[in-house]
Amino acid sequence: MGGYVWDAAANDFIRQPPGVAITDPNTYKYELQCHLGGGDFDTECLSYQIQCADRPDGQVGIPVVWYSMPRGVPGAVWAIHSGPTCLYDAQPEDLLPRIAAEIQRRFESLPINAGTVVAQPSPHTLRGAETNFYADASEQQFDVTMFGQRVHVVATPVQYTWNYGDGTVFGPQPSMGGPLPQDRWGEKTRTSHIYAATGDYQVVLTTSFQGTYSVNDGPPLPIPGQGQFSAPPQGISVWRSITRNYADDCNQNPQGQGCPGVAAGP
């Protein structure tokens, strides 16, 4: 019981409340104009899609095409009844299951910023020493439209995976790391890494975000899966250090290695 019925006098569809018997021989449904199924839309169709924001009361509708099918007829198929036209009285609850089915895919396509990679020391570090890496990532919010409804998405970083560029991967794990005072550079941290060879490396951070969404200012609902987003690679050069002991200084031996004007040794 309930649903939409065609009102010939009004030349429009009227919502019937639950519990009211429907005598119309047809059953009806609507689909968003230009909708191809799932979360896909016909791009060319969208360029001339009708606009539904011209009601005097300011209410915004959704552009739809109506389909009909004979009620209770075995093997009957849906056929276009009318449209495109604007629907102004659609209840968000009607579309919640469709939004829930598509929210994960939409979440993963959002322009979420994975954050940035910070290294200490940088841009140069030493072979065999601890290099502290940490992430600078934050919560982000987005407002999107799904099936004509306003959807507010909140994305929160929850896990981090570090690819240090030398074949070593750490994570996913919950720590984003943190900065060290300069006088403590070289200390081991939860996200630090030791490079065994000199060279130039590209460090990539992948941040996992957990999301919630709310429809038309409704309560926040959890998005079932996480979304993974990668930050731009951060380059770092690994050098080696050489320690030499000298018996005198440049005043005593101006030709000593490391003195001004003296060529560096091997």
Buried (B, 14 or more C-beta within 10 A) or exposed (E): EEBBBBEEEEEBBEBBEEEEEBEBEBBBBBBBBBBEEEBEBEEEBEEEBBEBEEEEEEEEBBBBBBBBBEEEEEEEEEEEBBBBBBBEEBEBEEBBEBBBEBBBEBBBEBEBBBBEBBBBBBEEBBBEBBBBBBBBBEEBEBEBEBBBBBBBBBBBBBBBBBBBBBEEEBBBBEBBBEEBEEEEBBEEBBBBBBBEEEEEBBBBBBBBBBBBBBBEEBEEBEBEBBBBBEBEBBBBEBEEEEEEEEEEEBEEEEEBEEEEEEEEEE
